[in-house]
Amino acid sequence: MKSLSEPSWSLSSAVMTLATTLLPAERAEWAAAMQAELQSMDDRRSAWFWALGCLRAGISERLRAHPLLDKRAIRWTVALWLVYRAGDLLCNAGFILAYKHPHWGLQKLFGDGGEDKDFQRLIPFLDSTTYGTLGAWLLISATYALAIGMLLRRTSYATHVFLMAAGLNVVCWARELSEPLFVNAFPLSDHLWDALLYGGTLLLGWICWANSRKNLTL
């Protein structure tokens, strides 16, 4: 049997320590069994993957014991993020409507690029944007708004609506990427930023949904 204080085993030992720390007190027997199993291993690779698996179990048990959205700070942080995502879609739709219908007077709210070179570069994309796309943005924004209300009211299926809105947002964005005018209208850095925002929001929705689902089944 090796010593877990040896340098070659220290990382696995540290991960295992974190995993057992995350386990609730009623899982003390689990923690002891995990540590004993690690002690009995002679293969570093197996020990590393065992420690990672135990860390995953520890995080899972911690989330079961402490639902994420039961914490007011987390609930409000998620809600504010959804406000940002819904507002971004509304601003995009409003900007395009201000361009397509200048007589509506929306320029005061959403701006008017006029002779700006960046604005001129966007004109082919603005002209090609259909009302179907605008309607999809508004629908997704409304779904985000519904998720916000449900989250703040602590409705049990709020995370389902959140995940649905985030999924629709990603699908809509993926469809836009298939349009050359959309791709060419913005630099690569903007598309990478969008990927981070859409993917991050979808991941956050999945985490909240998975956590609430676990607690609903308890």
Secondary structure, DSSP 4 states (H G I P E B T S, - for coil): ---TTSHHHHHHHHHHHHHHHHS-GGGHHHHHHHHHHHHH---HHHHHHHHHHHHHHHHHHHHHHS-GGGSHHHHHHHHHHHHHHHHHHHHHHHHHHHHH-GGG-THHHH---TT-HHHHHHHHHHHH--HHHHHHHHHHHHHHHHHHHHHHTT-TTHHHHHHHHHHHHHHHHHHHHT-HHHHHHS-HHHHHHHHHHHHHHHHHHHHHHHHHHHHH--
